[in-house]
């Protein structure tokens, strides 16, 4: 499932479990009406599948990556989010994102999703993405 060059790995994923450069990623597609809560433990993200088509492209973060964190109005650079989350160099090396639009990412896996992909009452289908 690994595509791309060795120095810039990328993984195209569908439903299932994958090894994305030493980071285990599990993707499930579920119906919104089966969720009893939108609260998730650390390492689990819920994103609207209605606007984010499969396959998802997972890759390491790059300088210039940004997103609009859930509940915020403006964009935030991923490098600034790493500071806020107190990521170590090791954490940054292991960080994986969902590629979306140019340098705008859909999510920092295990941490934050983009506000445009939040699960709402109108959302029909949800991705549950778990990392370990």
C-alpha positions, 0 to 999 in steps of 0.5 A: 500500500506504499506509494511515492518516493522513499524520501517522501512516503505517502499511503493511499488508504481505504477502510482497514488497518495500515502501517504508515511508516511505523504508525498504525492507522485504522480507518472505519466508515460508519453511519452517523446515526450509530454514534451515541457521542462525538467524544473520542479518546486520545488517538481517535478522530471522527471526520465527516465522510460526506465531503472527503472521498476515499482513498485518503492520502496519509503522509508525514507532515511538511513545512507549510501545512495548515488547517482550521482547527475544530471551533476556530475561524482562522488557519493554524500552521501545523508547526504552531500546533506542534508547539501548542501540543508540546510535540517533541522531535520524535513526536514530529517525526511520527506525525501523520496527516491526511492530505487534502487541498494543497498545503491545507490538511484534513487532519493531524492524525490522533489530534485534530481535524479541520473544522470544515470536516466536523461531524454535525447533525446533517452528517450522514457518514463518518470516518473513525480514524484510530492511530497507535 
